[in-house]
């Protein structure tokens, strides 16, 4: 189920390269890389898990509620990360000219399905 949800996010988002379901310890549960794309989504997830945990601590200290989404845009890749539970997140890596709105939407739609499978 996990790989199918990730495939749906990646294949239905223009400019998406790969998707990942990972825990906050940096251990991947599942990943999907678009055929023909050479991108190591697991390294991205492991590195960004530290950042997302830091963002969560910051918003909690501000009594702003839980962090739901984090986006990091670099010259060559954009990472969209959606927090699913206190233990897991889903991420999608996109090209610079990708449809970010569609990526955010697809992650939001996939989140309940993934959460249901995780619990």
Secondary structure, DSSP 8 states (H G I E B T S, - for coil): -HHHHHHHHHHTSTTEEEEEEEETTS-EEEEEE-TT----HHHHHHHHHHHHHHHHHHHHHTT-----EEEEE-SS-EEEEEE-SSSEEEEEEE-TTS-HHHHHHHHHHHHHHHHHHH-
